[in-house]
Amino acid sequence: MTTAGQSKSQLKRYLIIYFFILALSAVQFLFAYHHAEGAQLLARLLAVALIQAALGVMYFMHLAEERRSLFLTLIPATIFVLLMMNMIWSDSFRLLHMRP
């Protein structure tokens, strides 16, 4: 069982992570109004979004508390899924113009 002290420390940790993600959202908002060039803006926003996603997965989905072996098997599986999705995208562009 968790004690009241452990419960409060976990809540404090989750609130800190939540406010950090909220602050990163504000940073993205500021980047959007900074009037940067397209590629530079995209790179900045994607970098911040990756940090936000990593924090969300690690803490709110409790991946940080799992064993290291599970974490190391999820990374190659995710890369494999993304590569397989890349194979499908060319078909979607082909179907957009209704060409074989």
Buried (B, 14 or more C-beta within 10 A) or exposed (E): EEEEEEEEEEEEEEEEBBEBBEEBEEBBEEBEEEEBEEEEBEEBBEEBEEBBEEBBBBBEEEBBEEEEEEEEEEEEEEEEEEEEEEEEEEEEEEEEEEEE
